[in-house]
Amino acid sequence: MTRSMDPDEPGMDPDELVRLRLRAQMLRGPAAASPEDSLRNLLAVQAQEFPYARWSLAQRTSSATAADVEQAVADGRILRTHILRPTWHFVHRDDLRWLMALSAPRLHRGNAGMYRRTGIDAAAAFRGGQAMAEAVRGGRHLTREQLAATLQDAGFEAKGLELVYLIMHAEITGVLASGSPVRSAGGALKQTYALFEERVPAGPAVPMTRAEALAELVRRYFTSRGPATIKDCADWSGLTMADVRQGLQHALDADPAVLATAVIDGVGFYFGPGMDAGDPTGQARPRIDLVQCYDEYVMGYSATRHYLGGRAPALPVADAPIHVVLLDGRMIGSWRHTLLPGRCEVDVRLSASAEPLNAAVESAVARYAAFLGMPAVRVQPGAKLEAHI
């Protein structure tokens, strides 16, 4: 499906845009075979809320569970690190090396003020990185607290922001990558750190050029999130619009058919070639999806997030996220969960009349229960809701 980018010619209907995005993001079939496959499709998935980020990957598969995602992270097939804007992201181990090389210069420039504020100059960063590298060498995966002790032994205060940015600097420079998570005394999973070279496969003998890396990022972004705009891609990736245009041009020069184009509301959009929005009359409706507030269906767009409808991401309440309810791809409410011994309670709050949607909501809750591997029940809005994640 290719449309002219001439703004005077008929464009794509916004409803078709929503259906195409749902398919590109694998929130509609065909589903990914595994969490790693859903991650390969999306390239990077925002993951600062680890328990919910697991759901972002699993719900794009036919049957993956939270335990499946956790195992992939423990094995190092999926890595969790600071990259792109920066914030925590899941990245497949095969993509981290080239993606970090592309992102690192901008990440370091963005962090420069905090490096100065915390006294992390080039010499301190190198010394701290060397100390942490030796501590985790040989498959010894350490928590942040354990790395802090290592840095303190090396003469650093290693508290507060200094600790945060010493570790982040080591991630960005390819010293540390995520290790196998460990359980805290309370049962929550805790991030650990490992040696980058022991977790990330060696790259090709001839690394990607910057132009090639830009083209790969742009291609992967638009095929997994399109229809989207250059501005959307720039904001998602943390790159400049000039970088995105360069990557787009490089990708199209290599293969003019690599992306399809359309005009929507007078703006140029790009998306994967051959994408089919599907016949809306033949799709099961209504369809309710419970997506986490930082899901790529929300965070994958900036300039064109308004097609989602509503307001997203919802602001946290009492330090716990409020997540997004989608009705046929558009925001219609919010949800939160409470984990209790042996069961999960899900509070779903809709901005539309709930009665006609009850069956669709129950189906969505059942999918979430299967992911968690425990019974889940919908509780009535107004019930006291505390997040235990």
KEKE-3310 file (N, C-alpha, C; in steps of 0.2 Angstrom, whole numbers, plus 5000, padded with zeros to 4 digits):
npx = (5004:5005:5005:5003:5014:5010:5002:4990:4983:4971:4972:4976:4963:4960:4955:4960:4973:4975:4971:4982:4993:4990:4992:5005:5012:5010:4999:4988:4985:4997:5003:5019:5031:5038:5044:5056:5055:5045:5051:5062:5055:5050:5062:5067:5060:5052:5056:5056:5047:5048:5040:5028:5033:5037:5024:5022:5030:5025:5011:5011:5013:5007:5006:5015:5022:5024:5034:5041:5047:5055:5064:5070:5077:5085:5093:5100:5096:5087:5090:5092:5093:5100:5096:5094:5083:5088:5081:5077:5077:5071:5081:5086:5099:5106:5105:5110:5123:5126:5116:5119:5131:5127:5118:5126:5135:5125:5119:5129:5132:5119:5120:5130:5129:5125:5136:5146:5140:5141:5154:5160:5172:5182:5193:5188:5177:5183:5191:5181:5173:5182:5184:5171:5170:5180:5174:5163:5167:5169:5156:5150:5137:5131:5121:5115:5118:5128:5138:5139:5147:5158:5163:5165:5175:5185:5187:5177:5162:5150:5136:5119:5116:5129:5132:5122:5125:5138:5136:5127:5135:5145:5136:5133:5145:5148:5153:5146:5132:5115:5112:5107:5092:5089:5080:5073:5071:5058:5052:5052:5059:5076:5087:5102:5120:5131:5146:5148:5154:5153:5139:5134:5134:5148:5151:5149:5164:5166:5160:5144:5142:5139:5129:5123:5118:5109:5100:5095:5089:5079:5071:5067:5060:5049:5043:5038:5030:5023:5009:5019:5027:5042:5045:5039:5048:5060:5058:5055:5067:5077:5086:5090:5079:5086:5095:5086:5080:5091:5094:5082:5083:5095:5090:5080:5087:5094:5084:5071:5058:5057:5049:5032:5022:5011:4999:4992:4980:4986:5000:5015:5017:5026:5027:5027:5030:5017:5008:4993:4978:4967:4950:4938:4925:4926:4933:4934:4924:4918:4935:4945:4960:4972:4985:5001:5006:5018:5019:5024:5014:5009:5021:5028:5025:5024:5021:5010:5003:4990:4981:4978:4969:4961:4971:4987:5004:4995:4996:5006:4999:5000:5013:5012:5009:4996:4988:4984:4968:4963:4951:4947:4959:4959:4961:4951:4950:4957:4968:4973:4982:4982:4992:4989:4991:4990:4981:4976:4970:4961:4958:4947:4944:4932:4929:4917:4901:4900:4893:4890:4903:4907:4910:4921:4930:4932:4938:4950:4955:4956:4967:4977:4978:4982:4995:5001:5000:4992:4976:4965:4954:4941:4939:4927:4926:4932:4935:4947:4963:4979:4995:5005:5019)
npy = (4994:5010:5027:5043:5056:5069:5083:5087:5076:5063:5057:5046:5038:5043:5032:5021:5023:5021:5007:5002:5005:4997:4984:4985:4986:4974:4972:4967:4953:4946:4937:4939:4926:4924:4933:4939:4940:4949:4960:4962:4966:4978:4985:4993:4995:5004:5003:5007:5004:4989:4977:4980:4982:4970:4965:4972:4966:4953:4953:4955:4943:4926:4918:4921:4922:4931:4925:4919:4931:4936:4925:4926:4939:4935:4926:4934:4936:4946:4962:4975:4992:5009:5019:5028:5040:5048:5033:5019:5005:4990:4980:4969:4958:4956:4968:4978:4983:4990:4999:5006:5012:5021:5029:5034:5046:5057:5054:5055:5069:5074:5071:5078:5090:5084:5076:5085:5091:5081:5078:5069:5067:5064:5056:5051:5044:5034:5027:5023:5015:5005:4999:4994:4985:4975:4970:4964:4955:4939:4933:4937:4944:4959:4969:4986:4991:4983:4986:5000:4998:4992:5003:5012:5006:5009:5022:5031:5041:5037:5038:5043:5054:5053:5040:5035:5041:5037:5023:5024:5030:5020:5010:5017:5018:5005:4997:4991:4980:4974:4961:4945:4946:4947:4941:4951:4952:4955:4949:4955:4958:4963:4973:4968:4970:4967:4962:4970:4965:4952:4949:4954:4950:4949:4961:4963:4961:4972:4986:4994:5009:5026:5031:5019:5014:5024:5022:5009:5010:5020:5013:5001:5008:5014:5003:4996:5005:5013:5020:5034:5050:5060:5068:5061:5050:5056:5061:5049:5042:5050:5056:5069:5078:5080:5070:5059:5061:5060:5046:5041:5044:5037:5024:5024:5026:5014:5005:5009:5004:5001:5007:5013:5027:5040:5053:5061:5071:5082:5080:5071:5054:5038:5021:5003:4993:4985:4983:4979:4986:4978:4972:4982:4978:4964:4962:4957:4965:4975:4978:4977:4982:4981:4991:4995:5011:5016:5010:5005:5009:5020:5028:5028:5039:5056:5069:5065:5058:5061:5054:5043:5047:5054:5056:5053:5047:5043:5052:5046:5040:5041:5037:5026:5018:5023:5015:5012:5010:5003:5005:4997:5002:5015:5027:5024:5024:5020:5009:4999:4988:4976:4966:4952:4939:4924:4930:4942:4958:4969:4985:4993:5007:5016:5028:5028:5021:5007:4995:4989:4985:4975:4961:4962:4968:4959:4949:4955:4956:4942:4939:4946:4939:4926:4930:4934:4922:4918:4919:4932:4945:4957:4972:4983:5000:5012:5005:5003:5005:4999:4998:4984:4979)
npz = (5000:4995:4995:4987:4992:4990:4995:4990:4986:4989:5006:5020:5030:5047:5055:5048:5050:5064:5064:5056:5064:5075:5070:5065:5077:5082:5091:5086:5076:5064:5079:5088:5089:5101:5116:5113:5099:5098:5103:5094:5083:5088:5091:5102:5118:5130:5147:5161:5171:5176:5179:5172:5159:5155:5152:5140:5131:5131:5128:5115:5109:5106:5118:5128:5145:5160:5167:5156:5150:5160:5160:5148:5150:5161:5154:5146:5133:5131:5135:5147:5148:5149:5136:5120:5124:5137:5144:5154:5143:5135:5125:5112:5113:5101:5095:5103:5103:5090:5091:5103:5100:5091:5098:5109:5108:5109:5121:5130:5128:5132:5146:5151:5159:5171:5174:5176:5187:5197:5198:5189:5179:5164:5169:5181:5177:5169:5179:5188:5179:5176:5189:5191:5180:5183:5194:5190:5181:5173:5174:5186:5192:5198:5210:5211:5224:5227:5217:5222:5234:5228:5221:5232:5238:5229:5231:5228:5233:5229:5231:5229:5216:5210:5210:5202:5190:5187:5185:5174:5165:5163:5157:5145:5138:5135:5145:5155:5155:5157:5170:5176:5184:5202:5216:5228:5246:5248:5237:5225:5209:5206:5197:5190:5186:5173:5164:5149:5138:5140:5139:5127:5110:5100:5087:5069:5058:5051:5057:5057:5047:5053:5045:5040:5052:5056:5045:5048:5060:5057:5048:5055:5065:5058:5052:5062:5070:5061:5053:5055:5059:5053:5064:5075:5075:5078:5091:5098:5096:5101:5093:5081:5070:5058:5058:5057:5044:5037:5039:5034:5020:5016:5018:5009:4997:4996:4995:4987:4989:5003:5012:5014:5010:5015:5016:5029:5036:5030:5032:5030:5031:5036:5034:5035:5020:5011:5022:5029:5034:5037:5036:5043:5046:5047:5059:5076:5086:5100:5105:5119:5125:5138:5141:5146:5154:5148:5137:5120:5111:5116:5119:5108:5099:5097:5091:5084:5093:5097:5089:5097:5106:5121:5136:5138:5143:5158:5173:5187:5203:5220:5218:5210:5194:5182:5171:5153:5145:5130:5117:5103:5099:5103:5116:5131:5144:5160:5170:5184:5194:5208:5217:5226:5238:5229:5219:5207:5207:5197:5192:5182:5174:5164:5152:5145:5143:5152:5152:5139:5136:5144:5142:5133:5142:5152:5144:5141:5154:5157:5148:5154:5166:5162:5157:5169:5176:5186:5195:5190:5194:5191:5199:5207:5202:5213:5224:5236:5230:5229:5223:5222:5216)
capx = (5000:5009:5001:5007:5015:5007:4997:4984:4980:4968:4976:4973:4958:4963:4953:4964:4980:4974:4972:4988:4997:4989:4995:5013:5014:5008:4994:4984:4988:4999:5007:5026:5032:5041:5045:5062:5053:5041:5056:5065:5050:5050:5069:5068:5054:5053:5056:5058:5043:5050:5034:5023:5037:5036:5018:5022:5032:5021:5005:5012:5014:5001:5005:5020:5020:5029:5040:5045:5050:5060:5069:5074:5081:5090:5098:5103:5093:5084:5094:5088:5099:5099:5098:5089:5081:5089:5078:5077:5074:5073:5084:5088:5106:5109:5104:5112:5130:5126:5111:5122:5136:5123:5115:5131:5137:5120:5118:5134:5131:5114:5121:5136:5128:5125:5143:5149:5138:5143:5161:5162:5176:5184:5197:5184:5172:5187:5192:5175:5171:5187:5183:5165:5171:5183:5170:5158:5170:5168:5149:5148:5132:5130:5116:5117:5121:5135:5142:5141:5152:5164:5165:5167:5182:5189:5188:5171:5157:5145:5129:5114:5117:5135:5131:5117:5128:5144:5133:5124:5141:5147:5132:5133:5152:5149:5157:5141:5125:5111:5113:5102:5089:5088:5074:5074:5068:5051:5050:5053:5065:5080:5091:5109:5124:5136:5151:5145:5157:5151:5132:5133:5138:5153:5148:5153:5171:5166:5154:5139:5143:5133:5123:5119:5114:5103:5095:5092:5084:5073:5067:5064:5055:5043:5039:5035:5026:5020:5011:5022:5031:5049:5045:5038:5054:5066:5057:5056:5074:5082:5090:5088:5075:5091:5097:5081:5080:5097:5093:5077:5086:5099:5086:5076:5092:5096:5078:5065:5051:5057:5044:5027:5020:5004:4997:4986:4979:4991:5006:5018:5018:5029:5025:5030:5026:5012:5004:4986:4974:4962:4943:4936:4919:4928:4937:4930:4924:4923:4941:4948:4967:4975:4992:5005:5007:5024:5019:5026:5009:5009:5027:5031:5023:5024:5018:5004:5000:4983:4976:4976:4963:4962:4977:4992:5003:4992:5001:5006:4995:5003:5019:5010:5007:4990:4989:4979:4963:4961:4945:4948:4965:4959:4960:4944:4950:4963:4968:4978:4981:4984:4994:4988:4992:4986:4977:4977:4964:4962:4953:4947:4939:4931:4925:4911:4896:4904:4889:4891:4910:4909:4913:4928:4935:4933:4942:4956:4958:4958:4973:4982:4979:4986:5002:5004:5000:4988:4969:4964:4947:4940:4936:4923:4929:4930:4938:4954:4968:4986:4999:5011:5022)
capy = (5000:5016:5033:5049:5061:5075:5085:5089:5070:5060:5054:5040:5040:5042:5026:5016:5024:5017:5000:5000:5005:4991:4979:4986:4985:4967:4972:4963:4948:4940:4938:4936:4919:4924:4940:4941:4942:4955:4965:4963:4970:4985:4987:4995:4995:5008:4998:5009:5000:4982:4972:4981:4982:4963:4964:4975:4961:4947:4954:4955:4936:4922:4915:4922:4924:4935:4921:4919:4937:4936:4920:4929:4944:4932:4923:4939:4937:4953:4967:4981:4997:5016:5020:5032:5047:5041:5030:5012:5001:4983:4979:4963:4958:4957:4975:4983:4986:4996:5005:5010:5016:5027:5033:5036:5053:5061:5052:5059:5076:5076:5070:5082:5094:5080:5073:5090:5092:5075:5077:5064:5069:5058:5052:5048:5039:5028:5024:5020:5010:4999:4996:4990:4980:4970:4967:4959:4950:4931:4931:4939:4949:4963:4974:4993:4992:4979:4991:5005:4995:4992:5010:5015:5003:5012:5029:5036:5042:5032:5038:5047:5055:5051:5033:5034:5043:5032:5017:5025:5031:5013:5007:5020:5017:4998:4993:4987:4978:4971:4954:4941:4949:4943:4942:4955:4949:4955:4945:4959:4957:4968:4974:4967:4972:4962:4965:4971:4960:4945:4949:4957:4946:4953:4964:4961:4963:4979:4989:4998:5016:5029:5032:5013:5013:5028:5019:5003:5013:5023:5007:4997:5012:5015:4997:4993:5009:5017:5026:5039:5055:5061:5071:5056:5046:5059:5061:5043:5040:5055:5059:5075:5077:5080:5063:5054:5063:5056:5039:5039:5045:5032:5018:5024:5025:5007:5001:5013:5001:4999:5010:5016:5034:5043:5060:5061:5078:5086:5078:5065:5048:5033:5014:4997:4991:4979:4983:4979:4988:4974:4974:4983:4974:4957:4961:4956:4972:4979:4974:4980:4981:4984:4992:4999:5018:5018:5005:5009:5011:5027:5032:5028:5044:5063:5074:5062:5054:5063:5049:5038:5050:5054:5059:5047:5043:5045:5053:5042:5042:5038:5033:5020:5021:5022:5013:5014:5006:5005:5002:4997:5006:5022:5027:5025:5024:5018:5003:4998:4981:4975:4959:4949:4932:4920:4932:4949:4962:4974:4990:4996:5013:5018:5035:5027:5017:5001:4989:4985:4983:4971:4955:4964:4970:4952:4945:4958:4954:4935:4938:4948:4934:4921:4932:4933:4915:4918:4921:4939:4947:4964:4975:4989:5006:5015:5001:5005:5001:5000:4994:4980:4976)
capz = (5000:4994:4993:4986:4998:4987:5000:4987:4984:4995:5011:5024:5035:5053:5057:5045:5053:5070:5063:5054:5070:5080:5067:5065:5084:5084:5095:5082:5073:5067:5085:5088:5092:5108:5118:5109:5092:5098:5104:5088:5079:5090:5092:5109:5122:5136:5152:5168:5175:5174:5179:5166:5153:5153:5148:5134:5126:5131:5125:5107:5107:5107:5124:5133:5151:5164:5168:5150:5149:5165:5159:5142:5153:5165:5150:5142:5126:5131:5140:5150:5149:5147:5129:5117:5126:5138:5150:5153:5138:5133:5118:5110:5113:5094:5092:5108:5101:5085:5094:5108:5096:5088:5104:5115:5108:5111:5128:5134:5128:5136:5153:5152:5165:5177:5175:5179:5194:5201:5198:5184:5173:5160:5173:5186:5173:5167:5185:5190:5175:5177:5195:5190:5176:5186:5200:5187:5176:5175:5176:5193:5191:5204:5210:5212:5230:5227:5214:5226:5238:5224:5220:5238:5240:5224:5233:5227:5238:5226:5233:5226:5209:5208:5209:5196:5183:5186:5182:5168:5160:5161:5152:5138:5135:5134:5150:5159:5153:5162:5171:5178:5190:5208:5220:5235:5252:5248:5231:5219:5205:5206:5192:5191:5180:5170:5159:5142:5133:5141:5138:5121:5105:5096:5081:5063:5058:5049:5060:5053:5047:5056:5040:5040:5058:5055:5041:5051:5066:5054:5045:5060:5068:5054:5050:5068:5073:5057:5050:5059:5055:5055:5071:5080:5075:5081:5098:5101:5096:5104:5087:5078:5064:5052:5058:5054:5037:5033:5039:5029:5013:5015:5018:5002:4992:4996:4993:4987:4991:5009:5016:5010:5012:5015:5018:5034:5038:5027:5035:5027:5036:5033:5037:5032:5014:5011:5028:5028:5040:5038:5035:5050:5047:5049:5065:5082:5090:5103:5107:5124:5127:5143:5139:5152:5153:5144:5131:5114:5107:5118:5119:5101:5095:5100:5087:5082:5099:5098:5086:5102:5110:5128:5138:5140:5148:5164:5178:5193:5209:5225:5216:5206:5187:5180:5164:5148:5142:5123:5114:5096:5097:5105:5124:5133:5151:5164:5174:5189:5197:5215:5217:5232:5238:5225:5214:5205:5207:5191:5193:5175:5174:5158:5151:5141:5146:5153:5151:5132:5135:5150:5140:5131:5147:5155:5140:5142:5161:5157:5145:5159:5171:5159:5157:5176:5179:5192:5194:5190:5195:5190:5205:5205:5203:5219:5229:5238:5226:5231:5219:5225:5210)
cpx = (5004:5004:5006:5008:5013:5002:4990:4980:4976:4973:4973:4968:4961:4961:4958:4971:4980:4975:4978:4993:4996:4992:5003:5016:5013:5003:4988:4988:4992:5004:5014:5026:5035:5042:5051:5060:5049:5046:5060:5061:5050:5056:5071:5061:5055:5052:5058:5053:5043:5044:5029:5027:5037:5030:5018:5025:5028:5015:5005:5013:5008:5000:5010:5018:5025:5035:5044:5049:5056:5066:5073:5079:5087:5095:5102:5101:5090:5088:5090:5093:5096:5101:5093:5089:5085:5084:5079:5074:5076:5076:5087:5096:5110:5109:5108:5119:5129:5121:5115:5127:5133:5121:5120:5133:5132:5119:5123:5133:5125:5115:5127:5135:5128:5132:5146:5147:5140:5150:5164:5165:5178:5188:5193:5179:5176:5189:5187:5173:5176:5186:5176:5166:5175:5179:5165:5161:5169:5161:5147:5143:5130:5124:5119:5121:5128:5140:5144:5147:5158:5167:5168:5174:5187:5190:5182:5166:5152:5139:5125:5116:5123:5135:5127:5121:5134:5141:5131:5130:5144:5143:5133:5140:5153:5153:5152:5135:5121:5113:5107:5098:5089:5082:5076:5070:5061:5048:5051:5059:5069:5085:5098:5113:5129:5141:5148:5148:5155:5143:5130:5137:5143:5150:5152:5160:5171:5160:5150:5142:5138:5127:5119:5115:5108:5097:5091:5087:5078:5068:5064:5059:5048:5039:5036:5030:5022:5013:5013:5026:5038:5050:5044:5044:5059:5064:5058:5063:5079:5087:5087:5084:5080:5093:5092:5080:5085:5096:5087:5079:5091:5095:5083:5081:5094:5091:5072:5058:5052:5052:5038:5025:5013:5004:4991:4985:4984:4998:5009:5019:5022:5027:5028:5026:5022:5008:4997:4982:4969:4955:4940:4929:4920:4931:4932:4930:4918:4929:4944:4955:4969:4983:4995:5006:5013:5024:5021:5020:5007:5015:5030:5029:5023:5019:5011:5001:4992:4978:4974:4970:4965:4968:4981:4999:4999:4997:5000:5002:4998:5009:5018:5007:4999:4990:4983:4975:4962:4955:4946:4954:4965:4958:4953:4944:4957:4962:4974:4977:4984:4986:4993:4990:4988:4982:4979:4970:4965:4956:4953:4942:4938:4927:4919:4907:4899:4900:4890:4898:4912:4913:4920:4933:4936:4938:4949:4959:4960:4965:4979:4983:4983:4994:5005:5004:4997:4981:4969:4956:4946:4936:4932:4927:4927:4933:4945:4959:4975:4990:5005:5014:5030)
cpy = (5006:5022:5039:5053:5068:5077:5086:5082:5067:5056:5048:5042:5039:5035:5020:5017:5020:5010:4998:5000:4999:4985:4979:4984:4978:4967:4968:4959:4950:4941:4936:4929:4919:4932:4943:4944:4948:4961:4967:4967:4977:4989:4989:4997:4999:5003:5000:5005:4993:4978:4973:4981:4974:4961:4967:4970:4955:4947:4954:4948:4932:4919:4916:4924:4929:4931:4920:4925:4937:4931:4923:4935:4940:4929:4928:4940:4944:4957:4973:4987:5004:5017:5025:5039:5050:5039:5023:5009:4994:4983:4972:4963:4959:4964:4980:4986:4991:5001:5009:5015:5022:5032:5037:5043:5057:5060:5056:5066:5078:5075:5074:5086:5090:5077:5079:5091:5087:5074:5071:5066:5063:5053:5048:5042:5033:5024:5020:5014:5004:4995:4991:4984:4974:4966:4962:4954:4943:4929:4933:4945:4953:4968:4981:4994:4988:4983:4997:5003:4995:4999:5014:5013:5007:5020:5034:5036:5037:5032:5043:5048:5053:5044:5031:5035:5039:5026:5018:5026:5025:5010:5010:5019:5010:4995:4988:4985:4975:4963:4951:4944:4944:4945:4946:4950:4949:4952:4949:4958:4964:4968:4972:4970:4967:4965:4965:4966:4953:4944:4950:4953:4951:4955:4961:4964:4970:4982:4993:5005:5019:5030:5025:5012:5018:5025:5013:5006:5016:5017:5003:5001:5012:5009:4994:4998:5014:5015:5031:5044:5056:5064:5066:5051:5049:5060:5055:5041:5044:5058:5066:5074:5077:5073:5058:5055:5059:5049:5037:5039:5039:5025:5018:5023:5018:5003:5006:5011:4999:5002:5013:5023:5035:5050:5059:5068:5083:5085:5072:5060:5042:5026:5009:4995:4985:4978:4983:4981:4983:4977:4975:4980:4967:4956:4961:4963:4971:4975:4979:4978:4985:4985:4997:5006:5020:5013:5009:5011:5018:5031:5032:5034:5051:5067:5071:5057:5056:5058:5044:5041:5050:5058:5053:5050:5046:5046:5048:5045:5038:5034:5027:5022:5019:5021:5014:5009:5008:5001:5003:5002:5013:5022:5028:5025:5022:5012:5003:4991:4981:4967:4957:4942:4927:4923:4940:4952:4968:4979:4994:5001:5016:5025:5034:5022:5010:4994:4985:4982:4977:4964:4956:4965:4963:4948:4948:4956:4947:4935:4941:4943:4928:4923:4932:4926:4914:4921:4929:4941:4955:4966:4981:4995:5009:5011:5003:5001:5003:4995:4990:4976:4975)
cpz = (5000:4992:4991:4992:4995:4992:4997:4985:4990:5000:5014:5029:5042:5056:5054:5048:5060:5069:5060:5060:5074:5076:5067:5072:5087:5090:5092:5078:5066:5073:5084:5091:5099:5110:5114:5102:5093:5099:5098:5083:5081:5091:5099:5112:5129:5142:5159:5173:5173:5174:5174:5160:5150:5149:5141:5129:5125:5127:5117:5105:5108:5114:5129:5139:5154:5165:5162:5148:5154:5163:5153:5145:5157:5160:5146:5135:5125:5137:5141:5152:5147:5140:5126:5120:5131:5144:5149:5147:5138:5126:5117:5110:5106:5092:5097:5105:5096:5088:5099:5105:5093:5093:5108:5114:5111:5118:5132:5134:5132:5144:5155:5158:5171:5179:5178:5186:5199:5201:5194:5178:5169:5164:5178:5183:5171:5173:5188:5186:5175:5183:5194:5186:5179:5191:5196:5182:5178:5177:5183:5192:5198:5204:5211:5218:5230:5223:5218:5231:5235:5223:5226:5240:5235:5226:5231:5233:5236:5230:5229:5218:5206:5206:5203:5190:5182:5183:5175:5163:5158:5156:5145:5135:5134:5139:5154:5154:5158:5163:5173:5184:5196:5212:5226:5240:5251:5241:5225:5215:5205:5200:5194:5185:5179:5166:5152:5138:5134:5140:5131:5115:5102:5089:5075:5062:5055:5052:5055:5053:5051:5051:5040:5046:5058:5051:5044:5056:5062:5051:5050:5064:5064:5052:5056:5072:5068:5056:5056:5055:5057:5062:5076:5080:5079:5089:5101:5101:5100:5099:5085:5072:5058:5052:5055:5047:5034:5033:5034:5022:5012:5014:5011:4996:4991:4993:4993:4989:4999:5014:5011:5013:5011:5017:5023:5037:5036:5029:5032:5033:5032:5037:5033:5026:5015:5018:5026:5034:5042:5037:5042:5051:5049:5055:5071:5086:5095:5105:5112:5125:5133:5142:5145:5149:5148:5138:5125:5110:5109:5117:5112:5097:5100:5096:5085:5087:5099:5094:5091:5106:5117:5130:5141:5139:5154:5169:5184:5199:5214:5223:5212:5199:5187:5173:5159:5145:5135:5121:5107:5094:5100:5113:5126:5141:5154:5168:5178:5191:5204:5215:5225:5232:5234:5220:5213:5205:5202:5192:5186:5175:5167:5157:5147:5145:5147:5151:5144:5131:5140:5147:5137:5136:5151:5151:5141:5149:5161:5153:5150:5164:5168:5159:5164:5179:5185:5191:5194:5190:5194:5196:5203:5206:5209:5225:5230:5234:5228:5226:5223:5219:5211)
residu = (MET:THR:ARG:SER:MET:ASP:PRO:ASP:GLU:PRO:GLY:MET:ASP:PRO:ASP:GLU:LEU:VAL:ARG:LEU:ARG:LEU:ARG:ALA:GLN:MET:LEU:ARG:GLY:PRO:ALA:ALA:ALA:SER:PRO:GLU:ASP:SER:LEU:ARG:ASN:LEU:LEU:ALA:VAL:GLN:ALA:GLN:GLU:PHE:PRO:TYR:ALA:ARG:TRP:SER:LEU:ALA:GLN:ARG:THR:SER:SER:ALA:THR:ALA:ALA:ASP:VAL:GLU:GLN:ALA:VAL:ALA:ASP:GLY:ARG:ILE:LEU:ARG:THR:HIS:ILE:LEU:ARG:PRO:THR:TRP:HIS:PHE:VAL:HIS:ARG:ASP:ASP:LEU:ARG:TRP:LEU:MET:ALA:LEU:SER:ALA:PRO:ARG:LEU:HIS:ARG:GLY:ASN:ALA:GLY:MET:TYR:ARG:ARG:THR:GLY:ILE:ASP:ALA:ALA:ALA:ALA:PHE:ARG:GLY:GLY:GLN:ALA:MET:ALA:GLU:ALA:VAL:ARG:GLY:GLY:ARG:HIS:LEU:THR:ARG:GLU:GLN:LEU:ALA:ALA:THR:LEU:GLN:ASP:ALA:GLY:PHE:GLU:ALA:LYS:GLY:LEU:GLU:LEU:VAL:TYR:LEU:ILE:MET:HIS:ALA:GLU:ILE:THR:GLY:VAL:LEU:ALA:SER:GLY:SER:PRO:VAL:ARG:SER:ALA:GLY:GLY:ALA:LEU:LYS:GLN:THR:TYR:ALA:LEU:PHE:GLU:GLU:ARG:VAL:PRO:ALA:GLY:PRO:ALA:VAL:PRO:MET:THR:ARG:ALA:GLU:ALA:LEU:ALA:GLU:LEU:VAL:ARG:ARG:TYR:PHE:THR:SER:ARG:GLY:PRO:ALA:THR:ILE:LYS:ASP:CYS:ALA:ASP:TRP:SER:GLY:LEU:THR:MET:ALA:ASP:VAL:ARG:GLN:GLY:LEU:GLN:HIS:ALA:LEU:ASP:ALA:ASP:PRO:ALA:VAL:LEU:ALA:THR:ALA:VAL:ILE:ASP:GLY:VAL:GLY:PHE:TYR:PHE:GLY:PRO:GLY:MET:ASP:ALA:GLY:ASP:PRO:THR:GLY:GLN:ALA:ARG:PRO:ARG:ILE:ASP:LEU:VAL:GLN:CYS:TYR:ASP:GLU:TYR:VAL:MET:GLY:TYR:SER:ALA:THR:ARG:HIS:TYR:LEU:GLY:GLY:ARG:ALA:PRO:ALA:LEU:PRO:VAL:ALA:ASP:ALA:PRO:ILE:HIS:VAL:VAL:LEU:LEU:ASP:GLY:ARG:MET:ILE:GLY:SER:TRP:ARG:HIS:THR:LEU:LEU:PRO:GLY:ARG:CYS:GLU:VAL:ASP:VAL:ARG:LEU:SER:ALA:SER:ALA:GLU:PRO:LEU:ASN:ALA:ALA:VAL:GLU:SER:ALA:VAL:ALA:ARG:TYR:ALA:ALA:PHE:LEU:GLY:MET:PRO:ALA:VAL:ARG:VAL:GLN:PRO:GLY:ALA:LYS:LEU:GLU:ALA:HIS:ILE)
# end
